[in-house]
Amino acid sequence: MPSPNTNSSGVYEFARGLRDALPYLEEFYQETFIIKISGKTLQQQNLPSILDDLILLYRVGIKVIIVHGAQPQIQEALHFHGHTPIEEQGHLVVTAPLIPIVQQAIATTNWELITKLSRYGRGIFPFSSHFVQAQQHSFTIPTEPHFTGDVHDINMNALQNAFTHHYLPIIPPFAIGKKGRLWILEPNQTALEVAVRLRARKLIILHSEEPQFPEISGLRETTTDNMKHWLQNHQSLKTVSRLQAHALIEACERGVERCHWLNSNIDGALLGEILTSAGTGCMITNSIYECVRFAKLNDVHRIIQILEKPIKDLVLVHKSHAYLEQHIENFLVFCIDEELAGCCELILFKDSKTAEIGSFAVKEEYRNRGIGKQLIAAAQEHALQKNCSFLFALTTKASHIFKSSGFKEYLPDQLPQSKMENYDSHHSIVYGKLLL
């Protein structure tokens, strides 16, 4: 019989990772994600791992739509037939002699992707069709008649029917226009339009080029304005990366809540970005990413995780699972996306206009980021709303965070009578603040 400790740390980390991912899985259930995969990414050796992660998201109830590119496949086919690709601002100029070659390259790429996804077996039905209608693209420099197009409309009913029948829609970079004419599309623009018109929760672009985004002050999360400013200061950025960035910015400005740019060379980038607070790529959003809110019942397990170490170190008093469930409406939590980074309890005393901050803790990896101060400020604000005139906290040692938030040391006789009955004067320091 194996020892109880065999692989216990690995099992614990695996279980903890699943538990931490649960809030995201609940949050994104039945939400629509548009995932754009570049043609170069489709040629990577780690493509099977990328598809594994994508299928996992699909199987847990996320509505996934794949938009794929085929740029290297098209270029290879054109070179093979003796043609030199001509582009303007990232759009391939597809003239009449090129259209059958380009069409075949896209169709082959599309079919290979469908075949790979079909191997996942039961319940996976990859389905590609002309979900997009297109019209001719206008180049700034006049060209001979061409077949380069822009998205004109999305067949919403067809996509909704695909979801209803549990299909996995795949959108290639070509579309039909008026009179059945075929137009070749820029895939980033296609992904942008699909995401906006379907009111997708996320637009995710997987790329295999280094986008130089780490230069943005090392930020994992930024706004559309900051991204525009960054692009203005980086005119040498590759055209393909600039197209991707502009698609993400525009999608965010037109209502897609969060847009992500991920390096597909990083193993697990897709799951790491979606199911963890730290992420693996760059996220563009104009919505609130960090906030303090009142806890919900499904936060209990994560609050226990936050309090676990402080309780073990005898910094906080143990609160049972049953207690947390019964008093969950009194807890404030600090969220980074859907990850809980800290918490505190606001306890009101009916016999006086007094409130206590209890069970105050911040995860070690999130300390020194001002989270504790924001929790204290939120507790103070809600105490004022309840007409409390005195707010206090008990700590086992001098606390700089309470002092820096305007609290002072008080004698125990300032505490409510009901609190005095359980007060341990040998181990606790009273920090208080007059509110009114």
Buried (B, 14 or more C-beta within 10 A) or exposed (E): EEEEEEEEEEEEEEEEEEEBBBBBBEEBEEBBBBBBBBBBBBEBEBBEBBBBBBBEBBEBEBBBBBBBBBBBBBBBBBEEEEBEBBBBEBBBBBBEEBBEBBBEBBBEBBEEBBEBBEEBEEEBBBBBBBBBBBBBBEEEEEBEEBBBBBBBBBBEEBBEEBBEEEBBBBBBBBBBBEEEBBBBBBBBBBBBBBBBBBEBBBBBBBBBBEBEBEEBEEBBBBBBEBBEEBBEEBEEBEEBBBBBBBBBBBBBBEEBBBBBBBBBBBEBBBBBBBBBBEBBBBBBBBEEBBEBBBBEEEBBBBBBBBBEEBBEEEBBBEBEEEEBEEBBEBBBBBBBBBBBBBBBBBBBBEEBBBBBBBBBBBBEEBBEBBBBBBBBBBBBEBBBEEEBEBBBBBBBEEBEBBEEBBBEEBEBEBBBEEBEEEBEEEEBBBBBBEBE
